[in-house]
Amino acid sequence: MNRFGKWVVLCVSIGALALLGGTSAFGDAASGGSEGAKAPAASGPIKVEKAKGADAYTVSEIHEKAGKLEKKTVSVRGKVVKVSKGIMGKNWVHLQDGSGDAGKGTNNLVVTSQDVPKVGDVVTAKGTLYKDKDFGAGYLYKVIVEEATVKQ
C-alpha cells in the first residue's frame, strides 16, 4: 500500500473510532494520542521468563537497546495485558514481562500483529522493532514491534 493509501486508512480508522466512541483503543484527543492507548496497570506482579534465542530480549532490554535494534528482528516473551483488534488493519497487543519501570513506560511493549491473543495469555512475539514510530494524530510510539507473529 502506498503512503496515500496508508493515510486514508489511518484517517478512516480514527474517524470510525471517534464516531463509534471507540476511544479505548487509541484514547481521545484530550488524552494525548498514544498516551490514551496505554495498557492498564497490572493487577498483580508479572514475572515471565525471557524468550530463548539470539534475538530474544526482555521488554526492558528492548526499550534500552532500541537504537541498536531498530529495524531488526526481535523476540520477546510476555503476558498479554491489552488487545485492541482491527485498528488500521492490525491488532495492537500490549505485552509485559515484569521488567522495566511503569513510571517511565519501559515495562510495556506494543506489538502489532494479525494474530489475536487473549488478555492473560503468555506469548512469544517475533517481529521488526521500530523506534520513534509516528502514526500521526498524536500516536507516537518510542518503541514498537511491527508485523509480529504471536504464539503461545
N, C-alpha and C positions, 0 to 999 in steps of 0.2 A: 504494500500500500504506500502511495506517495505521501509527502508531507501534508498536502491539502486534504487528502482523504483522512489522515490521522487527526487533523484539526477538526474536520467535520464530525468525526466520531466522538472526539472529546467534547465538543460543543453540544451535540445531541445528548450525550450521557449526562453532562452537567445540567442541561435543561430538563431532562426527564427526572433527574433526582430532585430538582427544585420544584417541579410541578407535582410530583408524587409525594413530596415530603420525605424523600429517602435520605435525609441528612445523616443517618447513622453510618453510611458508607464513607462519605468524604467530609462530613461536617457542613456547616453553612458558612455564609460569607463572614459572619461575625466571629466564627471560630478560628479564622486564620488559616484556611486551606487545609494542608495536610496535618496541622495540629488537631483538627477535629477528627482525623482518621486514626488517631492513636488507639491502641488496644487498651481495654480496661485493666485496672490494677489486678494483679493476681490475688486470688482469694487465700492462697497459702504459699509456702515456699515451693519453688520449682527446682528440681535437680534432674538434669538429663545428661546422660553420658555423651561425650563428644563423638561425632561421626568418625569412621575409620577411613584411612587413605591419605595420599599425599596432598589432595586438595581439600582436606577436612579442616574446619575451623569452628570455634565456638562463636556465639553471637557477638560477644565482646571482642574477640580477636578480629572478626570481620570489620567491626567499627574502627578498631585501632589500626588495621592494616589496609584500609580501603584504598588509599593512594597507590599502594603497591599491587593490590589485587584488581584494580579497575580493568574491566573488560576481560577478566579471566574467569574460568570455570571454578566455582567453589561448591563445597558440600557442607551442609550444616544440619545438625540434628536438634530438634526442639519440640516443645509442646505447642500445639495449635491453641492460641488464646483468642483469635478472632478470624472470621472469614467473611469477606464481602464478595458476593458472587456476581459475575456477569457485568462488571463495570469496564467500559472500554474494551469489551471482548475478552476480558481476563478475570480470573478470580484472584483476589488480594488476600493473602494468608499472612497472619502475624505469628511469628514463632518466638518463643522464649526458652532458654535452657538453664536459667539460674545464674548466668554470668552477666556482667555489665552492671551499670548504675541506672536505676529507674529515674533518678533526678536529672541525669544527663541524656536519657533516652537511649543509652547504649545497651539496654537489656532486652530490646525488642528489635526484630528484624522483619521487614516486609518482603514477601516473596510473591511474584506474580506467576500464575500457572493456569493451565487448562484443567488440572486436577482439582478435585474438591474434597479436601479432608474435612473431618468433623472437629469441632471445638473439643479439646480434651485429648485428641489423638497425639501420640508421639510419632513424629515422622522424620524422614531424611529428605531434604530438598537439595537438588543439584541444578544450578543454573549459572548465568553470567552476572557478575557483580558490576553495578554501575554506581558511581559516586556523584553526588550533587545532581541527581536526575530531576529535571524540571518539566512537569506535565502541563504547566500553565495554570492560570486561575488560582494561584497560591499553593499549588500542590508540588512542593519541592521535597525530595527525599535525600537526605545526606548520604544514605546507603540503601540500596535496593538490589535484590536478586531477581532478575527477569527471566521469563521463559523457562521456568524450572520444572523439573519432574518432581513430584512429591509422592513418596512411598512410605508405607508403614514398615 
